[in-house]
Amino acid sequence: MSTEPFRVKLPDLNFYQQAVSCQDACPVRTDARAYVNAIALGDYERAYLIARETNPFASTCGWVCGAPCEAACRRGKIDEPIAIRALKRFVNDRYGVYLGEDGESDLSSTWPVYGTALGNVDRGNSTIPSGLKELHPTGSSAENGGGRIAVVGAGPAGMTCAHDLALLGYDVTIFEASQVAGGMLRLGVPEYRLPRGLIDMEIEAILSLGPRIEYEKALGRDFLISDLQREFDATFLSIGTYASRKLNVEGEDQDGVLRAVDFLLNVNLGGYNLDLGEKILVIGGGDVAMDVARSAARLGHEAISGGDLELALDVARAAQRLGTTQEVHCLVVEGRDSMLADPFEIEEAEAEGIIIHNQVIPVRILSDNGHATGVETLDVSSIFDDQGRFNPQRVPETEQVWTCDSVIVSIGQMGDLEWIRPEDGLQVSPGGTLEVDAKTMSTTANGIFAGGDIAFGPRLIINAVADGQQAAAHIDAYLRGSTPRLVRKGYFTAIDPRVYAPSGPLPNYLRGKRQPPPTISVDRRVGLSLVEEGYAEQLAKDQAARCLICSLNPIFDSELCILCNGCIDVCPTDCLKLVPAGELEGNEEIKALIQATGGEGATAMLLDPTRCIRCGLCAARCPTNAVVMNSFQFTETLAVKEAS
């Protein structure tokens, strides 16, 4: 009976880095594994320093990050992922920026801590671009040529870029079109999700490093690209995407039809002074639409939404919170199983009374005397065509009319690029964003860099932070006339098996169940009331203790192995296997190793890293110490090669 060969590869630096899947998935490579483990051990200050190390908006992300780290968490393959985002909030509320009991914002006594306070204490894996360990304030810009940098847009991308450039010693001026900093953090995210005092303090902490900000200065109105090129040595554009996409259906220009971004700007800057009537239809089905619907309902409105899945949940939820009652109906073009909105946000919206209807698409907006009175929809049988392109198939004769007093369109955002002039040398992509080199963040114009939504379209906050970091590193290289080169190193540290096993990484780590942070009751969710209350200390420690600590690895020494199968017998997840080398299949490196160790008659130890739970029982059972548990750590630094 023939058997399929085992497809194998040798573990290398990439393998061990990617094994720490939470960090590998994070756009700024925050070592969540390290700060979660520190929380479990009660070392909260170290946990904060690790979380803050690569992210100047760590406190903000503790409240509203989309948490790609959680989606990648290997614990999720067993039951449910670690609550990484909520744990980040737990430590940042204690050591980062936070709101006091009186509701006023404040800074903790430990902030900021740059590089020296804890000496040589391990703060997790160091990554580039922009760990604080690597970006040291010079106190003067003379060392790097006295460079003056303009940052256009004070959202998370722009402020992060300013933060890193300030630490490198550059003179940074930020231009912001509105009267407040924060970009979509302040103008788009409803206050019930993200306290405004917390945004203020994160911005203040960045400005305390030296950048200056000029408010109500808009590109194209108050200055041009040519002005920036004349007055500054380099420019970073991060102006966001504040123009809403259109439905392109009959009646869209009627009175009573609002755009999602305009609605949220009014709510977040102008207060709840909208007269939307008794019923609102929110066209869109993503996160923003949910916020709009929830805010509108807090004014006593009925909200209906369906469509873009990131923008729409925010819209729906914000709309509900503008009132005190009523139904919220969400009309979504996607099916329930294919909605891209965060499942937690959908659950929260439904808990507040929002009713979601799937697979409908608007075909026209009805009106009376020039004012919107309803939306006509058709059912949708499928969303994507055979090539995977968005192409909803409408079902004939399934017309429905949804009556309303107002309509909010929430199907996505795009950038306003009318300020571009031919002489600027800036190219625009077919998707309506600036053409940008994704690695260097440089545009097609000399000395002009760009990032955030205007370069890549609407994405997560943490992606914008990563763009700002990447841009700062390459602006620095550009002004130095240098080429940055990434240097990576990995390290292993042996762990005493008598200490490690048989409890595994932390006592009872496999028994704990995921518990989300507590929230206030639905009847208290009115106005600006914050829904999430955050973890208490013991619950945070318990949740952190669920971590598998994927930087821990069993390491095998073939010289000591006696092929007793003890490690395989004791493994609770069957992730180990001893097989003849002749049953292996791999690349040329695998073939060369087989030949060097005795040919196909040799024996190979195989490890399935997706099933390993780091329990350490294999090391504890081995009679010859051929298996040991090692802790893996790595560093990434930018080596700068000066131009000749």
Secondary structure, 3 states (H helix, E strand, C coil): CCCCCEECCCCCHHHHHHHCHHHHHCCCCCCHHHHHHHHHCCCHHHHHHHHHHCCCCHHHHHHHCCCHHHHHCHHHHCCCCCCHHHHHHHHHHHHCEEECCCCCEEECCCCCCCCCCCCCCCCCCECCCCCCCCCCCCCCCHHHCCCEEEEECCCHHHHHHHHHHHHCCCEEEEEECCCCCCCHHHHCCCCCCCCHHHHHHHHHHHHCCCCEEEECCCECCCECHHHHHHHCCEEEECCCCCEECCCCCECCCCECEEEHHHHHHHHHHHCCCCCCCCEEEEECCCHHHHHHHHHHHECCCEEECCCCCCHHHHHHHHHHECCECCCEEEEECCCHHHCCCCHHHHHHHHHCCEEEEECEEEEEEEEECCEEEEEEEEEEEEEECCCCCEEEEECCCCCEEEECCEEEECCCEECCCCCCCHHHCCCECCCCCECCCCCCCECCCCCEEECCHHHHCCCCHHHHHHHHHHHHHHHHHHHHCEEEEEEEEEEEEEECHHHHCCCCCCCCCCCCCCCCCCECCHHHCCCCCCCECCCCHHHHHHHHCCCCCCCEEEEECCCCCCCCCHHHHHCCCCCEEEEEHHHEECCHHHHHHHHHCCHHHCEEEEECCCCCCCCCHHHHHCCCCCEEEEEEEEEEEEEEEECC
